[in-house]
């Protein structure tokens, strides 16, 4: 019986590989070595419990490219880079990009073992925290649970959001109306170190121009006619937490100038005051318009655009990941039913879900959510829907519906992984296949990965 490696070592020099393997084996580690980084990537996953040690200078994919590819799999996988004397600045730069540590050639066995031991301890703690979070909050984190979809576009969006949530960088969210920018802003806050602090959101597009400055910055008493007393602005309410500015593309030139100073200095003054106040808040912005196009047209400051876009997340239009529509609609049905206290509701048929995937959805997820509301109250009644109504049908029909829901929920959590799903459900693989056929469930609706 083979034991999973806890160290993956990559170096194109066979002598170095052999020497390093021997050193790590003597220290009690299980080691798998590769001459090419591309081969090592095939062995890595988000569940890998070990560490990676890799040379920087290699033909094909080098160590820096390898590090970037590993971070796309799991940003918490510790990577130790091995460098020659002249490459130390490169290794330091790699650590700034997320490498765990580096070793300078020639290195001692003791130095190698110490770094590997620290990296393994780091990995163990990160996985324990991840598993504990899953136990407390259900399978997967809030990002997995709230941003449903197995398409490549949604997987990439989730990973980028998860990566940025772990930082304190300002973020610009882009995407059409209804793609979920407000939800993502909240997730970035809730999954960050500022989660216990205020989350203050303001939609700039719906506020009268003359009110925005007072609302944002606050004002002193008698700062303008009618200001009988001083008021805190949204910026002060957001201190220590996150400030979310929705639809920044609608900002006037005057407010753009004021916000540029705010973003640059992290300081502001109430209207009518000369006293500077420290913001101490992360700033998340969003827009459904192209700030680049607005800047080229002279309607938006280029310098402010770059300040907002320290990091960006582009949320895809629903038509660009239509394969997610069936599972997303069922997810929205469950959320809507729970909000209305509806335990029993008519389940959509596979044919009906297929027709939904063919629509254009100009309103994106918001439009799909509205349809879920109409479906639950009976206003949306598709002629081809063969779903069952527990209120009218037999006990057998109710049991079938409950069974289907249980299978769907499990497949969503495990993203179509059949082995994990039938093990959680306590049934055999054959039984799960039979039930999926009976309930018209297709694995490709839950994942785009080949089994």
C-alpha positions as CSV (number, residue, x, y, z in Angstrom):
1,X,0.0,0.0,0.0
2,X,1.5,3.3,-1.1
3,X,1.7,6.4,1.2
4,X,0.8,9.8,-0.2
5,X,3.9,12.0,-0.6
6,X,4.2,14.9,1.9
7,X,7.0,16.5,-0.2
8,X,7.0,17.0,-4.0
9,X,10.5,17.9,-5.2
10,X,11.2,19.3,-8.7
11,X,14.7,19.7,-10.2
12,X,15.9,19.0,-13.7
13,X,19.3,17.8,-12.3
14,X,19.2,14.1,-11.6
15,X,22.1,14.1,-9.1
16,X,20.4,16.9,-7.1
17,X,17.1,15.0,-7.2
18,X,18.7,11.8,-5.9
19,X,20.6,13.6,-3.1
20,X,17.6,15.5,-1.9
21,X,15.3,12.5,-2.0
22,X,17.8,10.6,0.2
23,X,18.0,13.4,2.7
24,X,14.3,13.8,3.0
25,X,13.7,10.0,3.2
26,X,16.2,9.8,6.1
27,X,14.2,12.5,7.8
28,X,11.1,10.3,7.6
29,X,9.3,12.1,4.7
30,X,7.5,10.5,1.8
31,X,8.9,12.1,-1.4
32,X,7.9,12.2,-5.0
33,X,10.4,13.8,-7.4
34,X,10.0,15.2,-10.9
35,X,12.3,16.6,-13.5
36,X,9.7,18.9,-15.0
37,X,7.3,21.2,-13.2
38,X,4.5,20.4,-15.7
39,X,4.5,16.7,-14.4
40,X,4.4,17.8,-10.8
41,X,1.3,20.0,-11.4
42,X,-0.6,16.9,-12.4
43,X,-0.2,15.5,-8.9
44,X,-1.3,18.7,-7.1
45,X,-4.8,19.6,-5.9
46,X,-6.5,21.7,-3.2
47,X,-6.5,18.7,-1.0
48,X,-2.8,18.0,-1.2
49,X,-1.5,17.9,2.4
50,X,2.2,18.3,1.7
51,X,4.7,20.9,0.5
52,X,6.5,21.6,-2.8
53,X,10.3,22.2,-3.1
54,X,11.3,23.4,-6.6
55,X,14.4,24.7,-8.3
56,X,13.9,28.2,-10.0
57,X,16.0,27.7,-13.1
58,X,14.5,24.9,-15.2
59,X,13.8,24.3,-18.9
60,X,10.2,24.7,-19.9
61,X,8.1,25.9,-16.9
62,X,10.5,27.6,-14.5
63,X,10.1,27.9,-10.7
64,X,8.3,31.3,-10.8
65,X,5.8,30.1,-13.4
66,X,5.4,26.9,-11.4
67,X,4.6,29.0,-8.2
68,X,2.0,31.0,-10.1
69,X,0.3,27.8,-11.4
70,X,0.3,26.3,-7.9
71,X,-1.3,29.4,-6.5
72,X,-4.1,29.0,-9.0
73,X,-4.8,25.5,-7.5
74,X,-4.5,26.6,-3.9
75,X,-2.9,29.9,-2.7
76,X,-2.2,28.2,0.7
77,X,0.1,25.5,-0.7
78,X,3.6,26.2,0.6
79,X,6.3,26.4,-2.0
80,X,10.0,26.4,-1.1
81,X,12.2,27.7,-4.0
82,X,15.8,26.6,-4.5
83,X,18.1,29.2,-6.0
84,X,21.7,29.7,-7.0
85,X,23.7,32.5,-5.4
86,X,23.0,35.0,-8.2
87,X,19.2,34.4,-8.1
88,X,18.6,35.4,-4.5
89,X,16.9,38.7,-5.5
90,X,14.6,36.6,-7.7
91,X,13.8,34.3,-4.9
92,X,13.0,37.3,-2.6
93,X,10.7,38.7,-5.2
94,X,9.0,35.3,-5.4
95,X,8.4,35.3,-1.7
96,X,6.7,38.7,-2.1
97,X,4.5,36.9,-4.6
98,X,3.6,34.2,-2.2
99,X,6.4,31.6,-2.0
100,X,6.8,30.2,1.5
101,X,10.6,30.2,1.7
102,X,13.7,29.7,-0.4
103,X,17.0,27.8,-0.1
104,X,20.3,29.0,-1.6
105,X,22.5,26.4,-3.2
106,X,24.5,24.7,-1.9
107,X,22.2,24.1,1.1
108,X,22.7,21.7,4.0
109,X,20.5,18.8,4.8
110,X,19.6,20.5,8.1
111,X,18.5,23.7,6.4
112,X,16.3,21.7,3.9
113,X,14.7,19.6,6.7
114,X,14.0,22.6,8.9
115,X,12.3,24.5,6.1
116,X,10.2,21.5,5.0
117,X,9.1,20.9,8.7
118,X,8.0,24.5,9.0
119,X,6.1,24.4,5.7
120,X,4.4,21.1,6.7
121,X,3.3,22.6,10.0
122,X,2.0,25.7,8.1
123,X,0.1,23.5,5.7
124,X,-1.4,21.4,8.5
125,X,-2.7,24.4,10.3
126,X,-4.2,25.9,7.2
127,X,-6.0,22.7,6.3
128,X,-7.3,22.3,9.9
129,X,-8.6,25.8,9.8
130,X,-10.3,25.1,6.5
131,X,-11.8,21.9,7.7
132,X,-13.0,23.5,10.9
133,X,-14.6,26.3,8.9
134,X,-16.4,23.7,6.8
135,X,-17.6,21.9,9.9
136,X,-19.0,25.1,11.4
137,X,-20.5,26.6,8.3
138,X,-21.3,23.6,6.1
139,X,-19.4,22.1,3.2
140,X,-17.2,24.7,1.5
141,X,-16.8,28.3,2.5
142,X,-19.4,31.1,2.0
143,X,-17.9,31.9,-1.5
144,X,-18.6,28.3,-2.6
145,X,-22.1,28.3,-1.1
146,X,-23.2,31.7,-2.4
147,X,-21.6,31.8,-5.8
148,X,-23.0,28.7,-7.4
149,X,-21.9,27.3,-10.7
150,X,-19.4,24.7,-12.0
151,X,-18.4,26.6,-15.2
152,X,-14.8,27.6,-15.8
153,X,-15.9,31.3,-15.6
154,X,-17.4,30.8,-12.1
155,X,-14.6,28.7,-10.8
156,X,-12.1,31.4,-11.8
157,X,-14.2,34.1,-10.3
158,X,-14.5,32.2,-7.0
159,X,-10.8,31.6,-6.7
160,X,-10.0,35.2,-7.4
161,X,-12.5,36.4,-4.9
162,X,-11.2,33.9,-2.3
163,X,-7.6,35.1,-3.0
164,X,-8.5,38.8,-2.6
165,X,-10.6,38.3,0.5
166,X,-7.4,37.2,2.3
167,X,-5.8,40.6,1.5
168,X,-6.6,44.2,2.4
169,X,-6.3,45.5,-1.1
170,X,-8.9,47.8,-2.6
171,X,-10.9,46.0,-5.2
172,X,-12.9,47.2,-8.3
173,X,-15.8,44.9,-9.3
174,X,-16.9,45.1,-12.9
175,X,-19.8,43.4,-14.7
176,X,-23.3,44.0,-16.1
177,X,-26.2,44.9,-13.9
178,X,-27.5,41.9,-12.0
179,X,-24.2,39.8,-12.1
180,X,-23.8,39.9,-8.3
181,X,-21.4,42.7,-7.6
182,X,-23.2,43.6,-4.3
183,X,-23.0,40.0,-3.1
184,X,-19.3,39.8,-4.0
185,X,-18.5,43.0,-2.2
186,X,-20.2,41.6,1.0
187,X,-18.3,38.3,0.6
188,X,-15.0,40.1,0.3
189,X,-15.7,41.8,3.6
190,X,-17.2,38.8,5.4
191,X,-14.2,36.6,4.4
192,X,-11.6,39.2,5.3
193,X,-9.8,40.2,8.5
194,X,-12.2,43.1,8.8
195,X,-15.3,40.8,9.0
196,X,-16.2,41.9,12.5
197,X,-16.2,45.6,11.6
198,X,-18.7,47.7,9.8
199,X,-19.7,47.1,6.1
200,X,-21.0,50.4,4.7
201,X,-22.6,50.4,1.2
202,X,-23.7,53.4,-0.8
203,X,-25.2,53.4,-4.3
204,X,-23.9,56.5,-5.9
205,X,-26.2,56.2,-8.9
206,X,-29.4,56.8,-7.0
207,X,-28.3,59.7,-4.8
208,X,-28.8,63.4,-5.8
209,X,-25.5,65.0,-6.6
210,X,-25.9,67.7,-3.9
211,X,-26.4,65.1,-1.2
212,X,-23.5,62.7,-1.9
213,X,-20.7,64.8,-0.4
214,X,-22.6,65.4,2.9
215,X,-23.6,61.7,3.0
216,X,-20.0,60.5,2.4
217,X,-18.0,63.0,4.4
218,X,-20.5,64.1,7.0
219,X,-20.7,67.8,8.1
220,X,-20.3,70.1,11.0
221,X,-23.1,72.1,12.5
222,X,-24.0,75.2,10.4
223,X,-21.8,74.0,7.5
224,X,-24.6,74.9,5.2
225,X,-28.2,76.2,5.5
226,X,-30.3,73.7,7.4
227,X,-27.4,71.9,9.0
228,X,-28.5,72.5,12.6
229,X,-26.1,69.9,14.1
230,X,-23.0,67.9,13.1
231,X,-23.5,64.5,11.5
232,X,-21.1,61.6,10.8
233,X,-20.8,60.6,7.2
234,X,-20.6,57.1,5.7
235,X,-16.8,57.3,5.8
236,X,-16.7,57.6,9.6
237,X,-19.3,54.8,10.0
238,X,-17.0,52.6,7.9
239,X,-13.8,53.2,9.9
240,X,-12.1,49.9,10.7
241,X,-14.3,48.0,8.2
242,X,-15.2,48.2,4.5
243,X,-16.6,51.0,2.4
244,X,-18.5,49.8,-0.7
245,X,-19.1,52.5,-3.3
246,X,-21.5,51.1,-5.9
247,X,-21.6,52.5,-9.5
248,X,-18.6,54.8,-9.3
249,X,-18.9,55.5,-13.0
250,X,-21.7,58.0,-12.1
251,X,-19.4,60.2,-10.0
252,X,-19.2,63.9,-10.9
253,X,-15.8,65.4,-11.7
254,X,-15.8,67.4,-8.4
255,X,-16.5,64.2,-6.3
256,X,-13.9,62.3,-8.3
257,X,-11.3,64.8,-7.2
258,X,-12.3,64.5,-3.6
259,X,-12.3,60.7,-3.7
260,X,-8.8,60.8,-5.3
261,X,-7.4,62.5,-2.3
262,X,-9.3,60.1,0.0
263,X,-7.9,57.1,-1.7
264,X,-4.4,58.5,-1.9
265,X,-4.1,59.8,1.7
266,X,-6.7,57.7,3.5
267,X,-7.7,61.0,5.2
268,X,-10.8,63.2,4.9
269,X,-12.6,66.2,6.5
270,X,-16.2,66.7,7.3
271,X,-17.9,69.5,5.3
272,X,-17.3,72.7,7.2
273,X,-14.2,71.4,9.1
274,X,-10.5,71.5,8.7
275,X,-9.8,68.6,11.0
276,X,-8.5,65.6,9.1
277,X,-9.9,62.2,10.1
278,X,-8.2,58.8,9.4
279,X,-10.3,56.6,7.2
280,X,-8.8,53.2,8.1
281,X,-11.2,51.2,5.8
282,X,-10.9,49.0,2.8
283,X,-12.5,50.5,-0.3
284,X,-14.4,48.3,-2.6
285,X,-15.9,49.9,-5.7
286,X,-18.2,48.6,-8.5
287,X,-19.4,49.7,-11.9
288,X,-21.5,48.3,-14.8
289,X,-19.7,50.7,-17.2
290,X,-16.2,50.6,-18.6
291,X,-14.1,53.1,-16.6
292,X,-11.5,52.9,-19.4
293,X,-14.0,54.1,-21.9
294,X,-15.3,56.8,-19.6
295,X,-11.7,58.0,-19.0
296,X,-11.0,58.0,-22.8
297,X,-14.1,60.1,-23.2
298,X,-12.9,62.6,-20.5
299,X,-15.7,61.6,-18.2
300,X,-13.6,59.9,-15.6
301,X,-10.2,60.6,-14.1
302,X,-7.6,58.2,-15.3
303,X,-5.6,58.5,-12.0
304,X,-8.7,57.7,-10.0
305,X,-9.5,54.7,-12.2
306,X,-6.0,53.3,-11.5
307,X,-6.4,53.9,-7.8
308,X,-9.7,52.1,-7.7
309,X,-8.4,49.2,-9.8
310,X,-5.6,48.0,-7.5
311,X,-7.2,44.6,-7.9
312,X,-10.2,43.8,-10.1
313,X,-12.8,41.1,-10.3
314,X,-14.9,40.8,-13.5
315,X,-18.2,39.0,-13.0
316,X,-19.4,37.1,-16.0
317,X,-22.8,37.8,-17.6
318,X,-25.2,34.8,-17.1
319,X,-25.4,34.2,-20.9
320,X,-21.6,33.5,-20.8
321,X,-22.0,30.6,-18.4
322,X,-25.4,29.4,-19.4
323,X,-24.5,25.8,-18.3
324,X,-24.8,27.0,-14.7
325,X,-28.4,28.2,-15.1
326,X,-30.2,24.9,-14.1
327,X,-28.3,24.4,-10.9
328,X,-28.3,28.1,-10.1
329,X,-32.1,28.3,-10.6
330,X,-32.6,25.4,-8.1
331,X,-30.3,27.1,-5.7
332,X,-32.3,30.3,-5.9
333,X,-35.5,28.4,-5.5
334,X,-34.3,26.9,-2.2
335,X,-33.1,30.3,-0.9
336,X,-36.3,32.0,-1.8
337,X,-38.4,29.2,-0.4
338,X,-36.5,29.3,2.9
339,X,-37.0,33.1,3.1
340,X,-40.7,32.7,2.7
341,X,-40.9,29.7,5.0
342,X,-42.1,27.4,2.3
343,X,-41.1,23.8,3.0
344,X,-43.0,22.3,0.1
345,X,-42.9,23.7,-3.4
346,X,-43.2,22.5,-7.0
347,X,-39.9,21.2,-8.2
348,X,-38.9,22.1,-11.8
349,X,-38.5,19.4,-14.4
350,X,-35.3,18.7,-16.3
351,X,-37.0,19.9,-19.5
352,X,-38.0,23.2,-17.9
353,X,-34.5,23.7,-16.6
354,X,-33.1,23.1,-20.1
355,X,-35.3,25.8,-21.5
356,X,-34.0,28.3,-18.9
357,X,-30.4,27.6,-20.0
358,X,-31.3,28.7,-23.5
359,X,-32.6,32.2,-22.6
360,X,-30.5,35.3,-23.0
361,X,-31.0,36.7,-19.4
362,X,-30.2,40.4,-20.0
363,X,-30.9,41.0,-16.3
364,X,-28.5,38.2,-15.4
365,X,-28.8,36.5,-11.9
366,X,-31.2,39.2,-10.7
367,X,-33.6,38.3,-13.5
368,X,-33.2,34.6,-12.7
369,X,-33.9,35.3,-9.0
370,X,-37.1,37.2,-9.9
371,X,-38.2,34.2,-11.9
372,X,-37.6,32.0,-8.9
373,X,-40.0,34.2,-6.9
374,X,-42.7,34.0,-9.6
375,X,-42.2,30.3,-9.9
376,X,-42.7,29.7,-6.2
377,X,-45.9,31.8,-5.9
378,X,-47.3,30.0,-9.0
379,X,-47.3,32.9,-11.5
380,X,-44.6,31.2,-13.6
381,X,-46.3,28.0,-14.8
382,X,-44.4,26.4,-17.6
383,X,-46.5,24.1,-19.8
384,X,-43.8,21.5,-20.0
385,X,-43.1,21.4,-16.3
386,X,-43.5,17.9,-14.9
387,X,-42.5,18.8,-11.4
388,X,-44.4,17.5,-8.4
389,X,-46.6,19.4,-6.0
390,X,-46.3,17.9,-2.5
391,X,-49.5,19.6,-1.5
392,X,-51.5,17.8,-4.1
393,X,-49.6,14.6,-4.7
394,X,-49.2,11.3,-2.8
395,X,-46.8,10.5,0.0
396,X,-44.6,8.6,-2.6
397,X,-44.3,11.8,-4.7
398,X,-43.3,13.8,-1.6
399,X,-40.6,11.2,-0.8
400,X,-39.4,11.3,-4.3
401,X,-39.1,15.1,-4.2
402,X,-37.2,15.0,-0.9
403,X,-34.8,12.3,-2.2
404,X,-34.1,14.4,-5.4
405,X,-33.4,17.5,-3.2
406,X,-31.0,15.5,-1.0
407,X,-29.1,14.3,-4.1
408,X,-29.0,17.7,-5.7
409,X,-27.8,19.4,-2.5
410,X,-25.0,16.8,-2.1
411,X,-23.9,17.0,-5.7
412,X,-23.8,20.8,-5.4
413,X,-21.6,20.6,-2.3
414,X,-19.2,18.2,-3.9
415,X,-19.3,19.9,-7.3
416,X,-20.4,16.7,-9.1
417,X,-17.8,14.4,-7.4
418,X,-19.8,11.1,-7.5
419,X,-17.6,9.2,-5.0
420,X,-17.8,11.9,-2.3
421,X,-21.6,12.2,-3.0
422,X,-22.6,8.5,-2.7
423,X,-20.3,8.1,0.4
424,X,-22.1,11.0,2.1
425,X,-25.5,9.7,1.1
426,X,-24.6,6.3,2.4
427,X,-25.5,4.5,-0.9
428,X,-23.5,2.6,-3.5
429,X,-22.2,4.1,-6.7
430,X,-24.7,2.0,-8.7
431,X,-27.6,3.2,-6.6
432,X,-26.6,6.8,-7.0
433,X,-26.4,6.4,-10.8
434,X,-29.9,4.8,-10.9
435,X,-31.4,7.6,-8.8
436,X,-29.8,10.3,-10.9
437,X,-31.3,8.7,-14.0
438,X,-34.8,8.5,-12.4
439,X,-34.7,12.1,-11.2
440,X,-33.3,13.3,-14.6
441,X,-30.1,14.6,-13.0
442,X,-27.0,15.0,-15.2
443,X,-23.6,15.2,-13.6
444,X,-22.5,17.9,-16.1
445,X,-24.9,20.3,-14.5
446,X,-22.8,20.1,-11.3
447,X,-19.3,20.2,-12.7
448,X,-17.4,20.6,-15.9
449,X,-14.6,18.3,-14.9
450,X,-14.2,14.8,-16.5
451,X,-14.5,12.2,-13.8
